[in-house]
Each structure stands twice: as structure tokens, then as C-alpha cells.
């Protein structure tokens, strides 16, 4: 796999639950366009993992989260030209109504039943649910 910028990045994803449903939006632009994903983004220099999760949820969906915890780690090479160490987190919704704050990156935010998720799903989502259900916490794909 070759890339113009062969750099491994650290990504954070946050599976946010409210009343048994999970928050997702259809991605636009970057890798995974047209796929449904949860809030997330790049870990910034000097930022803690939990700070990153809270920031991304505020920036992308305008919500606050609580009870943030680790779910899984993945070496993600699924999207051509991209290589991420993806840190998967799960959190509970604390406050705020999800709203579209980055319309160039996402369509509208909605709460979905985990047993009836929209398709297609972003490449990391299945491993998040597998980790939640099985306790397996490392994926190399």
C-alpha cells in the first residue's frame, strides 16, 4: 500500500448510546463517504483520549458525553492510502440534541437501534460491536 503521505494516524471513535440507541450519521468527503459512522476524529498533540472523545462529540454533533470507556484497539488499513491506529470508545449521552455542525463531513445525526443499523456501515463499526459483545479488544485489519 502506498500513500503520498505515509504516516500512521491515531483515530478516535465514540459509540454514543442513549436509551439503548446509538448515534450515527452518513459520512461525506473523506474515506468512508456514504457510510454511516459515529462521532470521531484525530487525536491532537497533547490531548488525552477522553478529551478527544468529548471534543469530537461536541464539534461534530453538539452533544456532551459521560462514562467514556475503552472498547477496542484496531490497526486499520481498510481504506486505500490510509493507515490508522483506531481507538474505540463507548460513552453515554449526557446532554444536548444532536445537530449537524459539520455539514461538509456528515449528513444529519440520528439515533439507531443496534439491531437495525443503516447500511453501509463505516469500516470500524462492526468491530466495536464485536468487542462490546465478545470482550475481544484488538483487531488487525
PELIN-V890205 format. One record per backbone hydrogen bond with DSSP energy under -0.5 kcal/mol. CO is the residue of the C=O (numbers start at 1). NH is the residue of the N-H. Records with the same first field share a line. If there is no record, write none. Layout:
BEGIN
CO = NH, NH
END
This chain:
BEGIN
3 = 6
5 = 7
9 = 11, 85
10 = 43
11 = 87
12 = 41
13 = 15, 89
14 = 16
15 = 17, 91
16 = 23
17 = 93
18 = 21
20 = 114
21 = 18
22 = 112
24 = 110
25 = 37
26 = 107
27 = 34
28 = 30
30 = 33
32 = 35
35 = 27
36 = 122
37 = 25
39 = 14
41 = 12
44 = 47
48 = 52
49 = 53
50 = 54
51 = 55
52 = 56
53 = 57
54 = 58
55 = 59
56 = 60
57 = 61, 62, 63
58 = 62
60 = 101, 102
61 = 99
64 = 94, 95
66 = 92
69 = 90
72 = 88
73 = 139
74 = 76, 86
75 = 77, 141
76 = 84
78 = 80
79 = 82
83 = 9
84 = 76, 86
85 = 11, 87
86 = 74, 88
87 = 13
88 = 71, 72
89 = 15
90 = 69
91 = 17
92 = 66
95 = 64
96 = 98
99 = 101
102 = 105, 106
105 = 28
110 = 24
112 = 22
113 = 116
120 = 36
122 = 125, 126
124 = 128
125 = 129
126 = 130
127 = 131
128 = 132
129 = 133
130 = 134
131 = 135
137 = 73
139 = 75, 141
END
